[in-house]
Amino acid sequence: MLRIAAVLLFALYFVLSQPLWFAGALVITLVTAPFDRRRALLHRYTCLWGGHYALLMPGWDVRVLGREHIAPGGVYVLCSNHQSHVDTLVLFTLFRHFKWVAKASVFRVPFIGWNMSLNRYVALRRGDNASIAAMIRSCRANLDAGSSVFMFPEGTRSRDGRIHGFKHGAFSLAAEAGVPVVPIVLDGTSAALPKSSWRIGLDRARLPIMVQVLPPVALADLAPGAGAAELRAEVRARMIAALAASRGVTPAEVDGQAGSGPRREDAS
């Protein structure tokens, strides 16, 4: 009962605090816009805004490993697996500069979505070729301006906690821009808030959530003549290996393309 009460209080704080945090974002935007073209200070504030919810959520034990692989000032395409609605909150705890690529509908969400527009994150309408082309142009412009971009190459949230197939966009972008890909393995959030559900997991007193940043992967690290397809395969293989090692299972058990392997709703 105490845990349920704590979660309800947190949910109330989450809702009521949104206007206050957004007001702060407006002030920062107005003050810094003339000299902070990348909105780096606003993004840092947004990391605090989003990340503190993940760190304060009752029962969540968020741990970030390998943050040093994202060098401050470095420019990358950041790629993570995707398990839950709360992934973005958890990934803000990286406290590194980047521009999200997110569904256009999210930008219409009051306060949080409006703040995404202030940050000039990149909107995408899935299945719309014109939107996809515009997204690629915007991402390339951000990379050229010194901002990393963050993408979920699966394209949607996993229903079973395994890593499914990757779309090519992030890797074509990295190859054409000549920047490394940083693989990021996220685990535990599907137990916190599964796909197609708004029911917060309350069946355990402590829920471990892991963010593991792996070393960057560049085309130069691969065999001569390698391109975006080989980069995609290498990044996905490294992420599968890291997720399997963290769970103590075989890679086939976390590979969503490995046939009829075990399906794990509990991704802790």
C-alpha positions, 0 to 999 in steps of 0.5 A: 500500500505504501508503494502504491501511495508513493507512486500515486503521489509521484504521478500527481507531482509529474502532472502538476510540475509540467507547467512549471518546468515548461515555464523554465524552458520558455525563459531559457529559450528567450534568454539563450536563443540569440547566442545558443543556436544549437539550444544546448543549454535548453537541452541540458535543462530538458535532461534535468527535467526528464531525467529527474522523473526517472531518478525519482520514480518510486522503486526504479533503480536507474543505472547508467554504464559507459557514459564516457563513450559519449564524449562531451562535444562529440558528434554521433548518431546515438541508437538505442533499443526501444521497450517502453513509453518511459524510455525517453525519460530514462535516456535523458539521464545520459546528460549528453547533448543530442536531438531526438528523432520522435513521432510528430504526434508527440510534439503536440503533447502539452508541455513535454511536446511543446518543449520538444519543439523549443529544443528543435528536436526532429519530428517524423511521420512514420510511413510518410516518405516526404516526412522521412526525407525531411527528417534525414535533411534535418538530422544531417543539418544537426550533425553538421552543426555539431549536434548528435542525433538520437534514433530508435532504429527498431522504429517502434517499441518491442513487445517482448523485450528482445531486440528486433530488426533495425531500419536503415535510416540511422546507419545511412545517415551516419555513413553519409555524414562520416560520424560514428554510431554509439550503440546504447542498450536499454533494459528494464523499462518494458517491465516498468511500463509495457507497450500497449499499456499505461499500467505502471509495474508495481509487482516488485519493490525494486525495478532495476533499469539499465542504460549501457553505452557501448563504444562508438562504431565507425565505418573505419572500424569495419572491413574495407568497403563496408557500408551502411548495411554492414554498420547496421549489422555490426551495431545490432550484433553488439547490442544483442551481445551486450543485452544477452550478457547483462541478462545471462542468456544466449544472444539468440534469446534476445534476438527478435529475428532469431526465430521462435526463441523465448519471449520475455515480457519481464525485461529486467 
